[in-house]
Structure formats: structure tokens, C-alpha cells
């Protein structure tokens, strides 16, 4: 693929053109039998070399692939899981890959950095086993395990994810991967801040923005809410992201513009190593560092509460419930 010596065709025999620059390649090694030990042995016996582009192989059996595509039904969610799983290959011990998937469905495959090795017990997969029985055998129960697919339903966070999935725009796809790698608290913070700036924009008709920066990763996101987007809005957002990226010494920075209704308008992705720049030094000389969410969130929520929330609107607290069934009580 990297040397240009292969052809890709779809089901209609139509040739698919590869991009000029391939950022990542993920190898999937598929075992045709449903024996967990066999897939484990295959992963241990493989000899491979990785590069900055070619990632370590992901070994699975056909039944795991079937369950993966059942539970993570969109390309963005499926590829996001593959990216996360390959990243923690050397950090996880488990008896079966279904257990890892079940853990991911519970809490986004989030592993605390203070632990060098994590062992997952097979009991973690009970909810996933139950959900698959509901789906395949018409058994009573929930067809989706409680976790990342259920807790953010009806929130601004999920709305942005859905918009990114539907648009398949390269400028926002990387943002989608980043959002899907967040822990639960960060996902709720995205919803709360988006809820606040969209409601403020609805109230005063002005543009509002907020920046989310990670203290652990060299990455950040700028959210702009533009009630009336203009042709210059893309340049404004890109310039703002460039200055934030430079000030934070980050390797990657995202920007997304939404309307007052929360619909994604366009996105910006800046993905290149940080380098010193005299021009950016001058542009960011009077720019304050991005505030921590814990510092700005209370003020945003306070301002959002001043704006009337309908009984059937999503609750501003980020619970995913309607306002009348949550904080209105």
C-alpha cells in the first residue's frame, strides 16, 4: 500500500483510489476457529515489524469480528476501538478478546496511566454476553450493555459524534477519534460546555467559544458556536487553533464550529510537530493559557442555568436524561 503496488476494489469491482499520504495502517489477523487459546497463540507466534505508519497486528477470531461489527456499528466507532486496542496491547492481560471489548463498552477502554499492567477478569463480559443473547436469541433484557453506547444518549457530545460519522470529512474524522478516546467525565464536560455556549448564542446571537486542553496529552479542542457563519469563519477558527496549539506546545489540535442548534458546520485539524516560531511568539504574547475545565465549567453552567431550559430538553448537567426527569426535580 505504501509503495503503491496494490489495488483496492469494492463489491462492484470499482477501483478505490488510495490517498497520496497514508497516516496509519492497521493489520487484522483473523483466526477462523472460536478457540480463545488459538487466537492467543497466533498473536504470540507472529513475527512483525512496526513503523510510524504500520501498527502492530490485531489478532481476533471471526466471532469477535462478528460481535465487534454488531456493537460498534459505524466505521468511526469500529476504527476508534481498533486504534485504542492496538495502543494498549502490551498493557492488557485477558483470557479472551471479548472481555476487552466488554470493558471498552463499559468505559471506553480507559486505563489509568499509573498501572503498567492490567488483568481483566472474564466476568466483565457478562453484560456483553447477555446483550448478544437478547439480539440473537430474542431473550429478554437490554440489547446494549450500559456504558459508552448508552450513558451519553441525547447529549451534545453524542450529537457531535453522529454529525462527524455522517459527514465523513477528513478535517473532523480525527476529532471523532479523539472524542471517542475520552473518559466518561471528559465526555460529560464536552456536553456541558457545548450546551452552555449554544444556549448563550441562542440568547444573544453572538459567537462564543471554549477550549478544552488535556493536561496528560499534547492535544486540545476549540469549540466555536457561530449563529451566523461567514466565509471568514474557517480562517478565524484555524488561526485560533494554531495559536492555542503553539501556546500549549501540542502536536495536535482540533477545531469545530457548531451552529446555535448544535449542528456541526465545519472542522479544522492541525497535526504536525511543535516547532518554535518568532511570528507565533508575537501572536501569542498576550494570550492566556487555556483554562482547566474544572475552573471554567462552574461559570459556564451558572450562565447556562440563567437560560430557560424546556422540560423535554436534554438536561444541562450532562446526564443524558430529559430536564424534567433530572435536575428539574
Secondary structure, DSSP 8 states (H G I E B T S, - for coil): -TTS---EE-TTS-EE---SS---B--EEEESS--HHHHHHHHHH------SSB---EEEEHHHHHHHHHHS-SHHHHHHHHHHHHHTGGGEEES-HHHHHHHHHHHTT---TT-S-EEE-GGGGHHHHHHHHHHHH--SS-SS-SSTTTTTTTSHHHHHHHHHHHH--HHHHHHHHHHHTS-HHHHHHHHHHHHHHHHHHHHH---EEEEEE-SSSSEEEEEEE-TT--TTHHHHHHHHHHHHHHHTT-SEEEEEEE-TT--EEEEEEEES-----HHHHHHTTT------HHHHHHHHHHHHHTS---TTSB-TTSSSSBGGGTTT-
